[in-house]
Amino acid sequence: MKKLTWIYGENVTHEVLTWYVGAVLLLFLLGGIYGAGEESNLIPLIRSTRRGREVLERSKDLAAIICVVFVYLVMAAPLFLKLQNIDGFATAGQKMCNLVNWNCESSITLGWYETFVFVLKFGSFLAVGILGRTLYKKLKQRIPALLMGSGILIIVVLLLLYFKRSSHMILLNMI
């Protein structure tokens, strides 16, 4: 039976840095969605039209959600493929505690564990999307918001590396 040391143990650095690359990519893509209209001075014109602001905000938010899903799928695909290689997601009764080098008290099955991991990883990318949306709305410029968001993410990455945990494992421990 293979150990999941790449999730929790030896390759936490790789997992955290992969998340960071995806998060910065997401911030960059959100800059094109939320920052472009402010820099070109088209926003006052669009907002002055009838229901222009509602439609504009809704379309920007929808485009941002599509970007979050896209980046999540690209960044979660390697993890998904690694988990799939372990006995094809293993049997329903196989326990997570049998696979990780981690003293866990949970008795959830591997299938539920994998479901939680993917939902929580999506939650971490969604949190980055909300952070990016907030920064771009407050600062109204792409470069300062991207730099500030990257700085916040670097702090998060350093904390994750210090505690040797990936973002989804911290969230999973909270459940």
C-alpha positions in Angstrom: 0.0 0.0 0.0 1.4 3.4 -1.0 1.9 6.1 1.6 0.5 9.6 0.9 3.7 11.3 2.1 3.4 13.7 -0.9 0.2 15.1 0.8 1.4 15.2 4.3 5.1 14.9 4.9 8.0 15.0 2.5 6.4 17.0 -0.4 4.4 19.6 1.5 6.7 22.3 0.1 5.8 21.2 -3.4 2.1 21.2 -2.6 2.2 24.7 -1.0 4.3 26.2 -3.8 1.9 24.7 -6.4 -1.0 26.3 -4.5 0.9 29.6 -4.4 1.6 29.6 -8.2 -2.1 28.9 -8.8 -3.1 31.7 -6.4 -0.9 34.3 -8.0 -2.1 33.2 -11.5 -5.6 33.7 -10.2 -4.8 37.1 -8.9 -3.3 38.0 -12.3 -6.4 36.8 -14.2 -8.7 38.7 -11.8 -6.7 41.8 -12.5 -7.8 41.7 -16.1 -11.4 41.3 -15.0 -11.7 43.8 -12.2 -8.9 46.2 -13.0 -9.2 46.8 -16.8 -12.3 48.9 -16.7 -11.1 51.2 -14.0 -7.8 52.0 -15.8 -9.5 52.7 -19.1 -12.1 55.1 -17.5 -15.0 53.2 -19.0 -16.7 52.4 -15.7 -18.4 55.8 -15.2 -19.8 55.6 -18.7 -21.1 52.0 -18.2 -22.5 52.8 -14.7 -24.4 55.7 -16.1 -26.5 53.5 -18.4 -29.7 52.0 -17.3 -29.0 48.9 -15.2 -25.4 49.1 -16.5 -23.8 48.7 -13.0 -25.8 45.5 -12.2 -25.0 43.8 -15.4 -21.4 44.8 -15.3 -20.9 43.6 -11.7 -22.7 40.3 -12.4 -20.7 39.6 -15.6 -17.4 40.4 -13.8 -18.3 38.1 -10.9 -19.3 35.3 -13.3 -16.0 35.7 -15.2 -14.1 35.6 -11.9 -15.9 32.4 -10.8 -15.0 30.8 -14.1 -11.4 31.8 -13.6 -11.4 30.3 -10.1 -12.8 27.1 -11.4 -10.3 27.0 -14.3 -7.3 27.6 -12.1 -8.6 25.1 -9.5 -9.0 22.4 -12.1 -5.5 23.0 -13.6 -3.9 23.1 -10.2 -5.8 20.2 -8.6 -5.4 17.8 -11.6 -2.0 16.5 -10.4 -3.3 15.7 -7.0 -6.4 14.1 -8.5 -4.2 11.9 -10.7 -1.9 10.9 -7.8 -4.9 9.9 -5.7 -6.4 8.0 -8.6 -3.2 5.9 -8.9 -3.7 4.6 -5.4 -5.8 1.5 -6.2 -8.2 3.6 -8.4 -9.3 5.7 -5.3 -9.2 2.5 -3.2 -12.0 0.6 -1.7 -14.9 2.3 0.1 -13.9 0.9 3.4 -10.2 1.8 3.3 -9.4 4.4 5.9 -7.3 7.5 5.5 -5.3 6.7 8.6 -3.9 3.6 6.9 -2.3 5.7 4.1 -0.8 8.8 5.7 2.3 9.3 7.8 0.2 11.2 10.3 -1.3 10.3 13.6 -4.9 10.9 12.8 -7.9 10.1 14.9 -10.4 10.2 12.1 -12.0 7.1 10.7 -13.4 8.6 7.5 -13.0 6.5 4.4 -10.5 7.4 1.7 -13.3 8.4 -0.7 -14.7 11.0 1.8 -11.2 12.2 2.5 -10.6 12.8 -1.2 -13.9 14.6 -1.5 -13.0 16.8 1.4 -9.6 17.5 0.0 -10.9 18.7 -3.4 -13.7 20.8 -1.8 -11.3 22.4 0.6 -8.7 23.1 -2.1 -11.5 24.7 -4.1 -12.4 26.7 -1.0 -8.8 28.0 -0.7 -8.8 29.1 -4.3 -12.2 30.7 -3.8 -10.8 32.6 -0.8 -8.0 33.9 -3.0 -10.6 35.0 -5.5 -12.5 36.9 -2.9 -9.3 38.5 -1.7 -8.4 39.5 -5.2 -11.9 40.9 -5.8 -11.7 42.9 -2.6 -8.2 44.3 -3.4 -9.1 45.3 -7.0 -12.3 47.0 -5.8 -10.5 48.9 -3.1 -7.3 49.9 -4.9 -8.8 50.2 -8.4 -5.5 49.5 -10.0 -4.0 46.2 -11.1 -0.3 46.4 -10.2 -0.7 47.6 -6.6 -3.5 45.0 -6.0 -1.4 42.2 -7.5 1.6 43.1 -5.4 -0.4 43.4 -2.2 -2.2 40.2 -2.9 1.1 38.4 -3.7 2.5 39.8 -0.5 -0.4 38.4 1.5 -0.1 35.1 -0.2 3.7 34.9 0.6 2.9 35.4 4.3 0.3 32.6 4.1 2.8 30.3 2.2 5.6 31.0 4.8 3.2 30.1 7.6 2.1 26.9 5.8 5.8 26.0 5.3 6.7 26.8 8.9 4.0 24.5 10.2 4.7 21.9 7.4 1.0 21.8 6.4 -0.7 22.3 3.1 -3.8 24.5 3.0 -6.3 21.7 2.6 -4.7 19.7 5.4 -5.2 22.7 7.8 -8.8 23.1 6.7 -9.3 19.3 7.0 -8.0 19.3 10.6 -10.5 22.0 11.5 -13.4 19.8 10.5 
